[in-house]
């Protein structure tokens, strides 16, 4: 199998888009897609008659590295290229706050907004490199639909960066690669 490049997806060529905003410095996204089943038996049966689905749940977590407004302002003053490359427009992606990447904003974690909070989608794309200067979003790999945040924590460890860990629940998960594969083979 000489001269064939492997076509495996990897974290280094993936882009995470949350609520339409490309996240910078997302270091971890993991999720589970669970289907619970219960065995149903009839009266007088030795064994179960059927196994029926009883619950569907999508849960996950994401970790992003924090950067400060002072670092962004200092980098922008020194050079436009020194600003953290966080979005297609070159401006830092902010999840509704003024401190860089963060979910700890009134849009997501506020007792006042509890009943008014809207859901959001998380889409994972594969990055395409036309050349080293032009990285573009390629095909979508996964779409996690209608997410709501469950918990939030920051990790402060001496000698390392501050990381923000968030867990979420969602209504659905679509594996877009598998979906295309099934649609292609069905026709």
N, C-alpha and C positions, 0 to 999 in steps of 0.2 A: 504494500500500500504506500509506495513512495510518492512523494509530491502531492499528497492529499493533506489539507489542513483540517484539524479536528474542528467540529462545529458545535462544541459544547458551550452552553451558557455559563457565564461566570459573573461573580460580583464585581469584578474590575471593569467590565464593559456594560454594566447595568445602570440605568438611571431611574430614580424613584420620584414620582410626581404625586404630591399630596394636595388634594383640593385644587388642582390646576397649577400648583406652584412646584417647580423643580427644587428638590431639597439639595442643599449643599452639605457635604460631609456626613451623609448618612452612612453609618458603618455597619448597621445590622438591621435586617428586616426578616422576621420569621413569622410564619403563620401556620395554623392547622385548620383543616377542613374536616369536621367530625360528623358522622352520621350514627346515631344511637339506634339500636334495634332491640326488640323484645320478642321472645319466643311465645307463641300463642298455641295453646293446646285445647283440644275439645274434651268434653266429659267422656270418660271411658277409653281415651286414647293412651297407648303406651308411650308414644313419642309426640313431639310437637307437630302441629299441622302446618304451621307457617312461621316465618320470621318476618315481622313487620317493622318498618321504620317508625320511630317515636319522636326523634328530635334531630334537628340539623343545626349546627353551630360553627361559626367561623370566628376564630380568635387569633390574636397575634401580638407582636411587639415590635417596636422600632427603636433604634438607638441612633442619636445624632450627636455630633460634637458641637459644643458651644463656642461661639466667638463673640467678642464684645463690641459695643458701639464705638469704643475708643480705638480699638484695633482697625475697624472699618474706616473711621474718620482719618486716622493716621496714614493708613495705606492709600486712601483716596487722595490725600493731600500730597503724598510723596509721588505717586504715579498711578495713573488709571489702571495699568496692568497689574499693579500690586494688590488691587481690591480682590477679595476672595471671589473666584469665578462661580457664582451661585445660580445664575439664570441666563437665559439666552440673550437678555438685554444687557448683561454685564452688571446689573445692579444686584445687591444682595437680596436673596429671597427671604422674605419675612413672613412668618405665619401670623400676620396681624399685629406684630409687636415692633418695637424699635430697637431691640437688642440682638438681632440676628436670628438664626434658626432657633425656634422655640415653640412648643405647644402650650406653654404656660401663659395663656392670654385669656382675656374675658370671653373670647369667642368659644373656647372649649371648656375651661374649668372655672365656672362662675355659678354660684348658687342662684344668682338672679336670673341667669340665662338658662337654667336647667330645663325648663319646659319649652323654651324657645330655640334651643340649640338645634342646628341643622346637621344632617349627616354629610359625609364627604366620601369621595372615592380615592383609593390608592391605586395607581397604575405603574407597573414596572415595565420599562422599555429596554430594549437592547440598543446600545449605542453603535452607530455606524461611523466609521472613519474613512472619509473620502481621501484625506491626507492628514498629516499631523496637526494642521492648523484649523481644519474644519470638521469638528465632531458634531454629528447631528443625531437626532432621535431616529431610531429605526423602528422596527416592528414592536408592537406591544406584546409582552410575554404573559403577564398576569394582570387581572383587574379584580381588586377587592372592593365590593360594592356596599354602599350605605354604612360607613363606619361611624362608630361613636367611641370616644375615649373612655377608658375605665380607670386608669391610674397613671400617675406621673411621679418620677423621682429623678433626682440629680445625684451623680456620683462624684464626690470630691476625693481624689487620691493624690497625696503629695508626689510630685514628679511626673504626673500625667495630666492629660487634658480633662476638662470637665465634660462628662457625658450626660445626656438627658435620655432617660428610658421611659417609654410610654407604652402602655398596653391598650388594646382596642378590641371591640367586638364588631362584627359585621353581619349583614344579612346574606351575603353571597360571595362566592369566589368563582371566577372564570379563568380556566387555564386556556388562554387564547391560542397557544401553539397546538395543544391537543385538539381543540375545537376545529382549527383549520385542517388538521390531519384527518379527523373524522369526516369533515365535509368533503374533503378531496377524495377520500377513498369511497364515499357513499355515492358519488356521481359517476 
